[in-house]
Amino acid sequence: MANPVASSSLALFNLEGYAQTANVTGGGVIAETSANYCKVGNANQFTAAINNIKTTAKTPCKVIEITADLNLGWNEIGTANQTGNMSSNNPSTLPATTLTTMRAAGTSLINIQSFSGLTIFSKNGATIRHAEFNIKNGSNIILRNLKFAEMWEWDEGTKGNYDKNDWDFITTGDGGGVVNGVWIDHCTFTKAYDGITDIKGASSATGGSTGVTISWSEIVPEDPAFMRHEFDAIEADRANNPMYDYLRKAGFSEADIIRVATPQKKNSLVGALDLKESSVYTVTLHHDYFKNLQDRMPRLRSGDVHIYNLYADSSDNLLTKQWRDNIVSLDPQLSKDLDGKGGTQKYHFEIISNGSISTEGGSMEIAKSAYLGVLTPLRNNQSDPSNPAYTGAIRAFDVRHDLLASQMPFASQQSTYTDTLGNVWATWEGNSHGAGSTLGPLQAPEIPFVWHNGTPAYTAHMHEVSQLKDLLSGPNSKVGAGRIAMTSAQWLSPTN
C-alpha cells in the first residue's frame, strides 16, 4: 500500500449520496480526550469497545479508532473476548478440509448493534482480518479508512459453488433490525468466500437498510502470499481435496488453479430474499474501483441504487476466462465436468463476467463510469427472463465499455488499442440505449424506470470518464485504505 498523502482538496471526499440525505454524522467530531473516544490497538481493546457502543452504556463509545492491524478470528481473540457482540462465524458443522489460515484463525461475526451514532475508522489504514461486521438495529454509522482481508478458503464442501460459509466482510440488516444511514468510505476489500458488502433487511417488519453510501473504496485481489500459502497446504493434502486433485490430474498446475481462484466473485447483494423485498433500499456507489471483480456490481432486489464514477477493470479476468474456456473446450470430459455439458457439471471452476444487475422491480442508474473486460455490464434479470416479476429497471449514461475486439461487434467499435501483451481491445462509450450500445440490458423485456423513493435529492460531484483511470487506480489513486492523510477531526467529519 502506498504511503498516505495529503490531499489539496479534502472537499473531494465529503459525504455524498443517500447517506448524505440520511444526515449521517457517525459519532461526531469529538476530541481524542473524550470518554466517548475509544482507541484500540489489540483484540482485547477492540472487544471492550465494540461491547460498549450501546446507547444505554454509561459512556458509550461513539468513536472507535483502530490504531494497528487486528487479527480478529474466533480462535485468535482468545476465550476472554468471545463474549457480547463477538460471536463465531464458523458453522459448527463445517468440516476442516485443509490446513489453511482460516482453519487456524477461525472467523468472527462482530455484531455492531443497538447504537445511535458511531464512527469506526483508522488514520493509518489498519487491516482487519478474519472477521465480518454485521451492522443491525442501529442508525448513523461511518466506517472509514479500513482494510478488510482474509475471509476466504478453497471450497471443497460445495464443489466450488461457494454456498456454505456465509462470510461477507460487511453486512447490514442481517438478522433483523433497522439500519438507517451508513457511510463506508475509503475502505479496501480483498477476497471473501461469499460477498463483500451485503445490504439486507428491507423485508423485515421494522424497516431495513436505507441511506447507504459506499464511496472511494476498492475491491482488489487478495495478497498473493496468502493465496500461495493456502494452496501450498492443499497441494500437500490432495487426497483430502478431491476437486483440487481432479483439476491437477486434468492438467491444471497449482499456479493455474490460483489464477482462476484469485479474483473475487461477488460484491454486493442488495436485498436477500427472492421476491420478498420491499422497495425501501436506497444505496449510492460512487468513486469506487473494482479490480477483477466477477459479479454483482451490485445486484439489486427492489429499491433504488445510484452509481456514478465506478471504474470496474476486469480486463485480466477476461483474459483468464478466455484462456480457461479454451482449455476446457478442447477436452470433452472437462467440458462435461466443468461446464455442465449434458447436465453433467461435476465442479464449479470458472470465471463469471457480469456487471451491475437490477432485478425484481428494482431501479438502478449508472453515470460516467467504465466497465473494462466485463462481458455483460448491465443485466435486468438473473433468475427467470420469462417471468416479469424477476425483472428490474437499469439504465446508464456516458459509460465506457471495453472488450477484446474479437468479442465486440465491429459496428460498435469506436476505437481500438493494443495492450502490452499484444491483445487488441475495442471501446464503445455512450448511453445504454444509444446506437451500437454494448452495455445491455438484453436478458428480458424492459420495464419502465421509476425511482421508488423519489429522484435522488443530493448533488453528485462527478468526474469525466477519461479521468477515472488515474483518479481511481494506479500509484496515484485516492481510493481505498491508507491512500490519503487526514487528522482525526477530518476523518470524523462528513465535510471538510
C-alpha positions as CSV (number, residue, x, y, z in Angstrom):
1,M,0.0,0.0,0.0
2,A,1.3,3.4,-0.9
3,N,2.0,5.9,1.9
4,P,-0.9,8.1,2.5
5,V,-0.6,11.6,1.1
6,A,-2.3,14.8,2.0
7,S,-4.9,16.0,-0.5
8,S,-5.0,19.6,-1.5
9,S,-8.8,19.4,-1.7
10,L,-10.3,17.3,1.1
11,A,-13.8,18.5,0.0
12,L,-13.4,16.0,-2.8
13,F,-14.1,13.3,-0.2
14,N,-17.1,14.9,1.5
15,L,-20.1,12.7,2.1
16,E,-22.5,12.4,-0.8
17,G,-25.3,10.1,-1.8
18,Y,-28.1,8.6,0.1
19,A,-26.1,8.6,3.3
20,Q,-26.0,12.4,2.9
21,T,-29.8,12.6,2.7
22,A,-29.9,10.4,5.8
23,N,-27.8,13.1,7.6
24,V,-25.1,10.6,8.5
25,T,-22.7,12.1,11.1
26,G,-21.5,9.0,12.8
27,G,-20.2,9.5,16.3
28,G,-19.5,13.2,15.6
29,V,-16.3,15.2,15.7
30,I,-15.2,14.7,19.3
31,A,-11.9,15.2,21.0
32,E,-9.5,12.2,21.4
33,T,-9.5,13.0,25.2
34,S,-13.3,12.4,25.4
35,A,-14.5,9.4,27.3
36,N,-16.6,8.5,24.3
37,Y,-13.4,8.3,22.1
38,C,-12.1,4.8,22.2
39,K,-8.6,3.9,20.8
40,V,-8.0,0.3,20.2
41,G,-4.8,-1.5,19.1
42,N,-5.4,-5.1,20.1
43,A,-8.2,-7.7,20.3
44,N,-8.9,-7.0,24.0
45,Q,-9.3,-3.3,23.5
46,F,-11.4,-3.8,20.3
47,T,-13.8,-6.3,22.1
48,A,-14.2,-3.9,25.0
49,A,-15.1,-1.0,22.7
50,I,-17.5,-3.0,20.5
51,N,-19.3,-4.2,23.6
52,N,-19.6,-0.6,24.8
53,I,-21.4,1.0,21.9
54,K,-24.9,0.6,23.3
55,T,-26.7,3.9,24.0
56,T,-27.6,2.5,27.4
57,A,-23.9,2.4,28.4
58,K,-22.7,5.0,30.9
59,T,-20.1,6.4,28.5
60,P,-20.8,4.6,25.2
61,C,-18.0,4.5,22.6
62,K,-19.1,6.9,19.9
63,V,-15.8,6.8,18.0
64,I,-13.6,3.7,17.7
65,E,-10.1,4.5,16.3
66,I,-8.2,1.4,15.2
67,T,-4.5,2.1,15.6
68,A,-3.0,-1.2,14.5
69,D,-3.8,-4.2,12.3
70,L,-6.1,-6.6,14.1
71,N,-6.4,-10.4,13.6
72,L,-10.0,-11.0,14.9
73,G,-10.6,-14.6,14.1
74,W,-12.5,-16.6,16.7
75,N,-9.5,-18.7,17.6
76,E,-7.3,-15.6,17.6
77,I,-9.1,-13.3,20.0
78,G,-9.0,-15.7,23.0
79,T,-11.8,-17.1,25.1
80,A,-12.0,-14.0,27.3
81,N,-13.1,-12.0,24.3
82,Q,-15.6,-14.5,23.0
83,T,-18.5,-12.6,24.6
84,G,-21.1,-9.9,24.0
85,N,-21.2,-8.6,20.4
86,M,-18.5,-11.1,19.4
87,S,-19.6,-14.5,18.1
88,S,-18.2,-17.3,15.9
89,N,-18.8,-17.1,12.2
90,N,-17.7,-20.7,11.7
91,P,-20.7,-23.1,11.5
92,S,-20.1,-26.0,13.9
93,T,-20.8,-28.4,11.2
94,L,-18.2,-27.0,8.8
95,P,-15.5,-29.7,8.2
96,A,-11.9,-28.6,8.3
97,T,-10.8,-29.7,4.9
98,T,-7.4,-28.1,4.7
99,L,-4.6,-26.9,7.0
100,T,-5.3,-23.3,6.0
101,T,-5.0,-19.9,7.6
102,M,-8.8,-19.8,8.1
103,R,-9.0,-23.1,9.9
104,A,-6.3,-22.0,12.3
105,A,-7.7,-18.5,12.8
106,G,-11.4,-19.2,12.8
107,T,-13.8,-16.4,11.8
108,S,-15.7,-14.0,14.0
109,L,-19.1,-12.3,13.4
110,I,-18.9,-8.9,15.0
111,N,-22.4,-7.6,15.8
112,I,-22.5,-3.8,15.7
113,Q,-25.9,-3.2,17.1
114,S,-28.1,-1.1,19.4
115,F,-26.2,2.1,18.7
116,S,-27.1,5.6,17.6
117,G,-24.2,7.5,16.1
118,L,-20.9,5.6,15.7
119,T,-17.7,6.0,13.7
120,I,-15.1,3.2,13.3
121,F,-12.0,4.4,11.5
122,S,-8.2,4.3,11.2
123,K,-5.9,7.1,10.5
124,N,-3.3,4.7,9.1
125,G,-5.5,2.4,7.1
126,A,-5.3,-0.6,9.5
127,T,-6.3,-4.1,8.4
128,I,-9.0,-6.2,9.9
129,R,-8.6,-10.0,9.2
130,H,-10.8,-13.0,9.7
131,A,-14.0,-11.1,10.8
132,E,-17.3,-9.8,9.5
133,F,-19.0,-6.6,10.6
134,N,-22.7,-7.3,11.0
135,I,-24.5,-3.9,11.4
136,K,-28.0,-4.1,12.6
137,N,-30.6,-2.4,14.9
138,G,-28.9,0.9,14.8
139,S,-28.6,4.1,12.8
140,N,-26.0,6.7,11.7
141,I,-22.7,4.8,11.3
142,I,-19.5,5.6,9.5
143,L,-16.7,3.2,8.5
144,R,-13.6,4.9,7.1
145,N,-10.1,4.1,6.0
146,L,-10.1,0.4,6.9
147,K,-8.8,-2.7,5.0
148,F,-10.6,-6.0,5.3
149,A,-8.8,-9.2,4.3
150,E,-8.5,-13.0,4.6
151,M,-12.1,-14.3,4.8
152,W,-11.8,-17.0,2.1
153,E,-11.0,-20.6,1.8
154,W,-10.9,-23.2,-1.0
155,D,-14.4,-24.7,-1.4
156,E,-14.4,-28.5,-1.4
157,G,-17.7,-28.5,0.6
158,T,-19.9,-27.4,-2.2
159,K,-17.6,-28.3,-5.1
160,G,-16.6,-24.8,-5.9
161,N,-20.1,-23.3,-5.7
162,Y,-19.2,-21.3,-2.6
163,D,-22.5,-21.9,-1.0
164,K,-21.7,-23.0,2.6
165,N,-19.8,-20.3,4.5
166,D,-21.7,-17.1,4.8
167,W,-18.6,-15.0,5.0
168,D,-19.0,-11.4,3.9
169,F,-16.8,-8.5,5.1
170,I,-19.7,-6.2,5.9
171,T,-23.4,-6.9,6.2
172,T,-26.2,-4.5,7.1
173,G,-29.6,-5.6,8.4
174,D,-28.9,-9.3,8.7
175,G,-31.0,-10.8,11.4
176,G,-33.5,-8.0,11.5
177,G,-33.5,-4.5,12.9
178,V,-33.5,-1.1,11.3
179,V,-30.3,0.1,9.7
180,N,-30.6,3.7,8.6
181,G,-27.7,5.8,7.5
182,V,-24.4,4.0,6.6
183,W,-21.3,5.6,5.1
184,I,-18.5,3.2,4.0
185,D,-15.6,5.4,2.7
186,H,-12.0,4.8,1.7
187,C,-12.1,1.1,2.5
188,T,-10.2,-1.7,0.8
189,F,-11.6,-5.1,0.5
190,T,-9.8,-8.2,-0.8
191,K,-11.3,-11.7,-1.3
192,A,-14.2,-13.1,0.7
193,Y,-15.8,-16.6,0.5
194,D,-19.2,-15.0,-0.2
195,G,-19.8,-11.3,-0.8
196,I,-18.0,-8.0,0.1
197,T,-20.8,-5.8,1.4
198,D,-24.3,-7.3,1.5
199,I,-27.2,-4.9,2.2
200,K,-30.2,-6.7,3.7
201,G,-33.2,-6.3,6.0
202,A,-35.8,-4.3,4.0
203,S,-38.2,-7.2,4.2
204,S,-38.4,-7.0,8.0
205,A,-41.4,-5.6,9.7
206,T,-39.4,-2.8,11.3
207,G,-37.8,-1.5,8.2
208,G,-34.4,-2.2,6.7
209,S,-31.2,-0.9,5.2
210,T,-31.6,2.6,3.9
211,G,-29.5,5.7,3.3
212,V,-26.3,3.8,2.3
213,T,-23.3,5.3,0.6
214,I,-20.1,3.4,-0.4
215,S,-17.5,5.8,-1.7
216,W,-13.8,6.0,-2.6
217,S,-13.5,2.3,-1.9
218,E,-11.9,-0.6,-3.7
219,I,-12.2,-4.3,-4.2
220,V,-8.8,-5.8,-5.2
221,P,-7.3,-9.3,-5.3
222,E,-6.1,-11.0,-2.2
223,D,-2.4,-10.8,-1.3
224,P,-0.6,-13.4,-3.5
225,A,1.3,-14.6,-0.5
226,F,-1.9,-15.5,1.3
227,M,-3.2,-17.4,-1.7
228,R,0.0,-19.3,-2.2
229,H,0.1,-20.3,1.5
230,E,-3.5,-21.7,1.2
231,F,-2.8,-23.6,-2.0
232,D,0.5,-25.0,-0.8
233,A,-1.4,-26.6,2.1
234,I,-4.0,-28.0,-0.4
235,E,-1.3,-29.2,-2.8
236,A,0.3,-31.1,0.1
237,D,-3.0,-32.7,1.0
238,R,-4.6,-33.6,-2.3
239,A,-6.1,-36.8,-1.1
240,N,-8.5,-34.8,1.1
241,N,-9.3,-32.3,-1.6
242,P,-10.9,-34.2,-4.4
243,M,-11.9,-31.2,-6.5
244,Y,-8.4,-29.8,-6.4
245,D,-6.9,-33.2,-7.1
246,Y,-9.2,-33.6,-10.1
247,L,-8.1,-30.3,-11.6
248,R,-4.4,-31.2,-11.1
249,K,-4.9,-34.5,-12.8
250,A,-6.7,-32.8,-15.6
251,G,-3.6,-30.8,-16.4
252,F,-4.0,-27.6,-14.4
253,S,-0.9,-26.6,-12.4
254,E,-1.1,-25.2,-8.9
255,A,-0.4,-21.8,-10.4
256,D,-3.2,-22.3,-13.0
257,I,-5.7,-23.0,-10.2
258,I,-4.5,-20.0,-8.2
259,R,-5.0,-17.8,-11.4
260,V,-8.7,-18.8,-11.7
261,A,-9.3,-18.8,-7.9
262,T,-7.8,-15.4,-7.1
263,P,-10.4,-12.9,-8.4
264,Q,-13.3,-12.1,-6.1
265,K,-16.6,-13.4,-7.5
266,K,-19.3,-11.3,-5.8
267,N,-19.6,-7.8,-4.4
268,S,-22.9,-6.6,-3.1
269,L,-26.4,-8.2,-2.9
270,V,-28.9,-5.5,-2.1
271,G,-31.9,-7.5,-0.8
272,A,-31.5,-11.0,0.5
273,L,-34.8,-12.7,-0.2
274,D,-36.3,-13.9,-3.5
275,L,-39.4,-11.9,-4.5
276,K,-40.0,-10.8,-0.9
277,E,-38.1,-7.5,-0.6
278,S,-39.8,-4.1,-0.2
279,S,-38.6,-1.0,-2.2
280,V,-37.1,1.0,0.6
281,Y,-33.5,0.3,-0.2
282,T,-31.5,3.4,-1.1
283,V,-27.9,2.9,-2.0
284,T,-25.2,5.1,-3.6
285,L,-21.9,3.8,-5.0
286,H,-19.5,6.5,-6.3
287,H,-15.8,6.8,-7.0
288,D,-15.2,3.1,-6.4
289,Y,-12.6,0.8,-8.0
290,F,-13.3,-2.9,-8.7
291,K,-10.2,-4.8,-9.9
292,N,-11.1,-8.2,-11.5
293,L,-14.4,-8.5,-9.8
294,Q,-16.7,-11.0,-11.5
295,D,-20.3,-10.3,-10.5
296,R,-22.8,-8.1,-8.5
297,M,-21.5,-4.6,-9.1
298,P,-24.0,-4.7,-7.3
299,R,-27.1,-7.0,-7.7
300,L,-30.3,-5.3,-6.6
301,R,-33.6,-6.8,-5.5
302,S,-36.1,-4.0,-5.3
303,G,-35.4,-0.4,-4.2
304,D,-33.1,2.2,-5.7
305,V,-29.3,2.2,-6.5
306,H,-27.5,5.2,-7.9
307,I,-23.9,4.6,-9.3
308,Y,-21.5,7.2,-10.6
309,N,-17.8,7.2,-11.3
310,L,-17.4,3.5,-11.0
311,Y,-14.2,2.1,-12.5
312,A,-14.6,-1.7,-12.9
313,D,-11.5,-3.1,-14.6
314,S,-11.8,-6.9,-15.2
315,S,-9.5,-7.0,-18.2
316,D,-7.2,-9.6,-16.6
317,N,-10.3,-11.6,-15.7
318,L,-11.5,-11.7,-19.2
319,L,-8.1,-12.9,-20.5
320,T,-8.1,-15.6,-17.8
321,K,-11.6,-16.6,-18.8
322,Q,-10.6,-16.9,-22.4
323,W,-7.6,-19.0,-21.5
324,R,-9.6,-21.3,-19.2
325,D,-12.5,-21.7,-21.6
326,N,-10.2,-22.6,-24.4
327,I,-8.5,-25.3,-22.4
328,V,-11.9,-26.8,-21.3
329,S,-13.5,-26.6,-24.8
330,L,-10.7,-28.8,-26.2
331,D,-11.4,-31.7,-23.8
332,P,-14.9,-33.3,-24.0
333,Q,-14.6,-34.7,-20.4
334,L,-13.6,-31.4,-19.0
335,S,-16.5,-29.7,-20.8
336,K,-18.9,-32.1,-19.2
337,D,-17.4,-31.9,-15.7
338,L,-16.7,-28.2,-15.5
339,D,-19.2,-26.6,-17.9
340,G,-22.1,-28.9,-17.4
341,K,-22.4,-30.2,-21.0
342,G,-25.4,-32.5,-21.0
343,G,-26.2,-31.6,-17.4
344,T,-23.2,-33.3,-16.1
345,Q,-21.3,-30.5,-14.3
346,K,-19.2,-32.0,-11.5
347,Y,-17.3,-29.0,-10.2
348,H,-17.5,-25.2,-10.4
349,F,-14.2,-23.8,-11.7
350,E,-14.9,-20.8,-14.0
351,I,-14.7,-17.1,-14.4
352,I,-18.0,-15.1,-14.4
353,S,-18.3,-11.8,-16.2
354,N,-21.3,-9.7,-15.1
355,G,-21.5,-6.1,-14.1
356,S,-24.4,-4.2,-12.4
357,I,-27.7,-6.1,-12.1
358,S,-31.2,-4.8,-11.3
359,T,-33.9,-7.4,-10.7
360,E,-37.3,-7.9,-9.1
361,G,-38.6,-4.4,-9.7
362,G,-35.5,-2.5,-8.6
363,S,-34.2,0.6,-10.3
364,M,-30.5,1.2,-10.9
365,E,-28.9,4.2,-12.7
366,I,-25.2,4.3,-13.7
367,A,-23.5,7.5,-14.9
368,K,-19.9,8.4,-16.0
369,S,-18.5,5.0,-15.3
370,A,-16.3,2.4,-17.1
371,Y,-16.6,-1.4,-17.4
372,L,-13.4,-2.8,-18.8
373,G,-13.3,-6.5,-19.7
374,V,-16.9,-7.2,-18.5
375,L,-18.9,-9.2,-20.9
376,T,-22.3,-8.2,-19.6
377,P,-22.1,-4.7,-18.0
378,L,-25.9,-4.3,-17.4
379,R,-28.4,-7.1,-16.6
380,N,-32.1,-6.7,-15.8
381,N,-32.9,-10.3,-15.0
382,Q,-30.8,-13.1,-13.5
383,S,-33.3,-15.7,-12.4
384,D,-36.1,-16.1,-15.0
385,P,-36.3,-13.8,-18.1
386,S,-39.7,-15.3,-18.9
387,N,-41.2,-14.0,-15.6
388,P,-41.5,-10.2,-15.4
389,A,-41.5,-10.5,-11.6
390,Y,-37.8,-11.1,-11.7
391,T,-37.1,-8.1,-14.0
392,G,-35.7,-4.8,-12.8
393,A,-35.0,-1.5,-14.5
394,I,-31.5,-0.4,-15.3
395,R,-30.0,2.5,-17.4
396,A,-26.7,4.1,-18.0
397,F,-25.5,7.5,-19.2
398,D,-22.0,8.3,-20.5
399,V,-20.5,4.9,-19.8
400,R,-17.4,3.3,-21.4
401,H,-17.2,-0.4,-22.3
402,D,-14.0,-2.1,-23.3
403,L,-13.9,-5.7,-24.7
404,L,-11.5,-7.7,-26.7
405,A,-12.0,-6.6,-30.3
406,S,-12.9,-10.2,-31.3
407,Q,-15.8,-10.1,-28.8
408,M,-17.3,-6.6,-29.7
409,P,-19.4,-6.2,-32.8
410,F,-17.4,-4.3,-35.4
411,A,-20.1,-1.8,-35.9
412,S,-19.9,-0.8,-32.2
413,Q,-16.2,-0.3,-32.1
414,Q,-15.5,3.4,-31.8
415,S,-11.8,2.8,-31.3
416,T,-9.2,0.1,-30.7
417,Y,-5.9,-0.2,-28.8
418,T,-3.3,-2.9,-28.2
419,D,-2.2,-3.9,-24.7
420,T,1.4,-4.8,-23.7
421,L,0.7,-8.5,-24.3
422,G,-0.5,-7.8,-27.9
423,N,-4.2,-8.2,-27.2
424,V,-6.4,-5.9,-29.3
425,W,-9.2,-4.2,-27.4
426,A,-12.2,-2.3,-28.7
427,T,-14.0,0.6,-26.9
428,W,-17.6,1.9,-27.0
429,E,-18.9,4.8,-25.0
430,G,-22.3,6.3,-24.6
431,N,-25.8,5.7,-23.1
432,S,-27.3,2.3,-22.6
433,H,-29.9,2.9,-25.2
434,G,-27.7,4.7,-27.7
435,A,-26.9,3.4,-31.1
436,G,-24.5,0.5,-31.1
437,S,-24.6,0.1,-27.3
438,T,-22.9,-3.0,-26.0
439,L,-23.9,-2.3,-22.4
440,G,-27.3,-4.1,-22.3
441,P,-29.6,-5.0,-20.7
442,L,-30.6,-7.8,-23.1
443,Q,-31.9,-10.5,-20.8
444,A,-35.6,-9.7,-20.5
445,P,-38.1,-7.2,-21.9
446,E,-37.5,-3.9,-20.2
447,I,-39.8,-2.4,-17.6
448,P,-40.3,1.4,-17.1
449,F,-37.7,3.1,-15.0
450,V,-39.2,4.7,-11.9
451,W,-37.4,5.9,-8.8
452,H,-39.2,4.2,-5.9
453,N,-38.0,6.7,-3.2
454,G,-38.1,9.8,-5.3
455,T,-35.3,11.2,-7.6
456,P,-32.0,11.3,-5.7
457,A,-32.1,14.6,-3.8
458,Y,-28.4,15.2,-3.4
459,T,-25.7,16.8,-5.6
460,A,-23.4,14.3,-7.2
461,H,-20.0,15.6,-8.0
462,M,-18.9,13.6,-11.0
463,H,-15.6,13.3,-12.9
464,E,-15.4,12.6,-16.6
465,V,-14.9,9.0,-17.7
466,S,-11.5,10.0,-19.1
467,Q,-10.3,11.0,-15.6
468,L,-11.3,7.8,-13.8
469,K,-8.3,5.6,-14.5
470,D,-5.7,7.9,-13.0
471,L,-8.0,9.0,-10.2
472,L,-9.3,5.6,-9.1
473,S,-6.5,3.2,-10.0
474,G,-2.7,3.0,-10.1
475,P,0.0,4.6,-8.0
476,N,-1.7,8.0,-7.6
477,S,-5.1,6.6,-6.7
478,K,-7.1,8.3,-4.0
479,V,-9.2,5.1,-3.5
480,G,-9.1,2.7,-0.6
481,A,-7.5,2.5,2.8
482,G,-4.2,4.2,3.6
483,R,-4.2,6.4,0.5
484,I,-4.8,9.8,1.9
485,A,-3.7,11.5,5.2
486,M,-6.1,13.4,7.4
487,T,-6.3,14.3,11.0
488,S,-8.7,12.6,13.4
489,A,-11.1,15.5,13.2
490,Q,-11.1,15.4,9.4
491,W,-11.8,11.7,9.3
492,L,-14.6,12.1,11.8
493,S,-16.3,15.0,9.9
494,P,-18.5,14.2,6.9
495,T,-17.5,17.6,5.4
496,N,-14.1,19.2,5.2
